[in-house]
Amino acid sequence: MNILAFDIETSNVFDLRPGEDLDKYAPFDVAVAATQVAGGEHRLWLSPGPGDRPLVNLERRHARELLDYLDQMQRAGHAVCAWNGLSFDLRWIARAADDVATASRIARALYDPCFQFYKLKGFPVSLAAVGEGMRIGMQKSMDAADAPRQWQAGNHQAVCDYVLGDVRMTIEIVAAIERRHEIAWVTQRGKRSTVPVPRLRTVEDCLRDPLPDQSWMGSPLPQKKFVGWLAL
C-alpha cells in the first residue's frame, strides 16, 4: 500500500466527562490538519491570519483545498488512511468545506482501521492504545483534549507538532497491521489483546460485513455514529 495518512485537530474547548457522548458538543471546527505520504512529503493545512499567525478555524477555501488534495491522491492510487477518520476527521472537514459529497466519496474508499476494528469487536479503540499494543515505539505528545486549549492560547507550533505526530503514528500503525495481520491494543485494564486482521479493508468493504455482536454491552455504539453523516 502507498499510504497517505491525515488527521485534524479542532478548536472547540470543552470538558468531556467519562462516558459522555462527544457528539453532545458537536458541531466541531477544524483548527489545523496534517497529511503525510509514507516516506514522503508532509503538509500542514491551516488558514493564515494577520502577522503569519493562523486563524482559529480553517476557512472554507482551505478546507476545500484539503478535500481536493485527498481526493486527487486517492484517485492517483494512494491508500488514504486515518484513525477514526470516518466518524470524526472527514465529517468535520466536510462541514468546514461545505462539501459532504466529496468527503463522503473519500470516506467510502478510506482505510480506517478503527472502523474495521469496530466491525470486528463492536467498540472503537484509540490510536494511543493501539500504538502501545503494536509496540511501535511512538507516543502522543499531548492529550487530545489539550490541543484546542493550546491552539486557542496561541501555542500553534505545539499543536502542529502534535497533529503531525499523530499522522506519523497512523502510518506506522497501518504498516505494522499490514505486516503482522493483526491489531493489538492495550485494554482499559492494562492488558494487551489482539484481533486478527488478514488484510486492511476500505470503509465500503467493511460496510458490507454484518454488524458486530454487541449483545454483551450495556450501551452499544451503533454503526450510524460512524456513517450517519455520509451523503447517500
C-alpha positions in Angstrom: 0.0 0.0 0.0 1.2 3.5 -0.8 -0.1 5.1 2.4 -1.2 8.7 2.8 -2.4 9.5 6.3 -4.3 12.5 7.6 -5.5 13.9 10.9 -7.2 17.0 12.2 -7.3 19.0 15.4 -10.4 21.0 16.4 -10.5 24.4 18.1 -13.5 23.8 20.4 -12.8 23.8 24.1 -14.9 21.8 26.5 -14.6 19.3 29.3 -15.7 15.8 28.3 -16.9 13.7 31.3 -16.1 10.0 31.5 -18.6 8.1 29.4 -20.1 11.3 27.9 -21.1 11.3 24.2 -18.7 13.5 22.3 -21.4 14.5 19.8 -23.1 16.4 22.6 -20.6 19.2 21.9 -20.8 19.0 18.1 -20.5 20.5 15.6 -16.7 21.0 15.7 -14.5 23.4 13.9 -11.2 22.4 12.3 -8.2 24.3 13.6 -5.4 22.5 11.7 -4.9 19.4 9.7 -1.9 17.4 8.6 -1.2 15.0 5.8 1.8 12.8 5.1 2.8 10.3 2.4 4.7 7.4 3.9 8.3 8.0 3.2 7.5 11.3 1.5 6.2 14.8 2.0 4.1 16.1 4.8 1.9 19.2 4.8 0.0 21.3 7.3 -3.3 22.7 6.4 -4.4 25.9 8.2 -5.6 29.4 7.4 -3.0 32.1 7.7 -4.1 35.2 9.7 -2.5 38.6 10.4 1.2 38.5 11.2 1.5 35.0 9.8 -0.4 33.6 12.8 -3.0 31.0 12.0 -6.7 31.8 12.3 -8.6 30.0 15.0 -10.5 28.0 12.4 -9.7 26.6 8.9 -11.5 28.7 6.3 -13.8 27.1 3.8 -11.5 27.6 0.8 -8.6 25.9 2.7 -10.8 23.0 3.8 -11.8 22.5 0.2 -8.2 22.5 -0.9 -7.6 19.8 1.7 -10.5 17.7 0.4 -9.4 18.2 -3.2 -5.9 17.0 -2.3 -7.2 13.9 -0.5 -9.5 13.2 -3.4 -6.7 13.6 -6.0 -4.3 11.4 -4.1 -6.9 8.7 -3.6 -7.7 8.7 -7.3 -4.0 8.5 -8.1 -3.8 5.2 -6.2 -2.7 6.2 -2.7 -4.3 4.3 0.2 -5.7 7.3 2.1 -5.8 6.3 5.8 -7.0 7.9 9.1 -7.6 6.6 12.6 -11.3 7.1 13.2 -11.3 9.4 10.1 -14.7 8.1 9.1 -16.5 9.1 12.3 -14.6 12.2 13.1 -12.0 13.8 10.8 -13.8 13.6 7.4 -17.1 14.5 9.0 -15.8 17.8 10.2 -13.6 18.6 7.2 -16.8 18.1 5.2 -18.5 20.7 7.3 -15.6 23.1 7.1 -15.5 22.8 3.4 -19.3 22.7 2.9 -18.8 19.7 0.7 -20.3 16.5 2.1 -20.5 14.8 -1.3 -16.7 14.9 -1.9 -15.9 13.9 1.7 -18.4 11.0 1.5 -16.7 9.7 -1.6 -13.3 9.9 0.0 -14.8 8.2 3.2 -16.1 5.2 1.3 -12.7 4.4 -0.2 -10.9 5.3 3.1 -8.8 2.8 5.1 -9.9 3.4 8.7 -8.5 0.6 10.9 -10.6 1.9 13.8 -13.8 1.3 11.9 -12.6 -2.1 10.7 -11.8 -2.9 14.4 -15.3 -1.8 15.4 -16.9 -4.1 12.8 -14.9 -7.0 14.4 -15.2 -6.2 18.1 -18.3 -3.9 18.4 -16.4 -1.0 20.0 -13.8 1.5 18.9 -10.2 1.7 20.2 -7.9 4.7 20.5 -4.8 5.5 18.4 -2.7 5.6 21.6 -4.0 2.2 22.9 -3.1 0.6 19.5 0.2 2.4 19.3 1.1 0.9 22.7 -0.3 -2.5 21.8 1.5 -2.7 18.5 4.7 -1.6 20.2 5.7 0.9 17.5 7.8 3.0 19.9 5.8 6.2 19.4 3.7 8.2 21.9 1.3 11.1 21.5 2.9 14.4 22.5 -0.2 15.7 24.4 -3.6 14.7 25.4 -6.2 15.3 22.6 -8.3 17.4 25.0 -5.4 19.8 25.4 -4.9 20.6 21.8 -7.8 23.0 21.4 -6.8 24.8 24.5 -3.2 25.1 23.3 -4.4 26.3 19.9 -6.7 28.9 21.4 -3.8 30.1 23.7 -1.6 30.7 20.7 0.7 27.7 21.0 0.3 26.9 17.4 3.6 25.1 16.8 3.0 22.7 19.7 -0.4 21.7 18.1 1.1 21.4 14.6 3.8 19.1 16.0 1.1 17.1 17.8 -1.1 16.6 14.7 1.9 15.7 12.6 2.9 13.2 15.3 -0.5 11.6 15.1 -0.3 11.3 11.3 3.1 9.6 11.6 1.9 7.3 14.3 -1.0 6.3 12.0 1.4 5.5 9.2 3.5 3.3 11.5 0.4 1.5 12.9 -1.1 0.9 9.4 2.2 -0.5 8.2 2.5 -2.7 11.3 -1.0 -4.1 10.8 -0.2 -4.9 7.2 3.0 -6.8 8.3 1.5 -8.6 11.2 -2.1 -9.2 10.1 -3.5 -8.2 13.4 -4.4 -5.2 15.5 -3.0 -5.2 19.0 -4.2 -2.8 21.7 -3.9 -2.2 25.5 -7.2 -2.6 27.2 -8.6 -0.3 29.9 -7.4 -2.9 32.4 -3.9 -2.5 31.1 -3.7 -5.9 29.3 -2.5 -6.4 25.8 -5.0 -8.0 23.4 -5.1 -8.8 19.7 -7.6 -9.4 16.9 -6.7 -11.0 13.6 -6.8 -8.7 10.5 -5.9 -10.7 7.4 -5.9 -7.5 5.4 -6.8 -3.9 5.7 -10.1 -3.1 4.0 -11.9 0.0 2.9 -14.9 1.5 4.6 -17.0 0.4 1.7 -15.8 -3.2 2.1 -16.4 -3.1 5.9 -19.9 -1.8 5.5 -20.8 -5.0 3.6 -20.0 -7.0 6.7 -22.6 -7.9 9.3 -22.9 -5.8 12.4 -20.7 -6.9 15.3 -22.0 -8.9 18.3 -22.8 -6.3 20.9 -25.2 -8.4 22.9 -22.9 -8.3 25.9 -22.8 -4.5 26.0 -25.0 -2.3 28.2 -24.8 0.7 25.8 -23.6 -0.5 22.4 -22.3 2.0 19.9 -24.5 2.0 16.8 -22.9 2.0 13.4 -24.7 5.2 12.5 -22.3 7.0 14.8 -19.7 6.4 12.2 -21.7 6.8 9.0 -24.7 8.9 9.8 -23.2 12.0 8.2 -22.4 10.4 4.8 -24.3 11.6 1.7 -26.4 8.9 0.2 
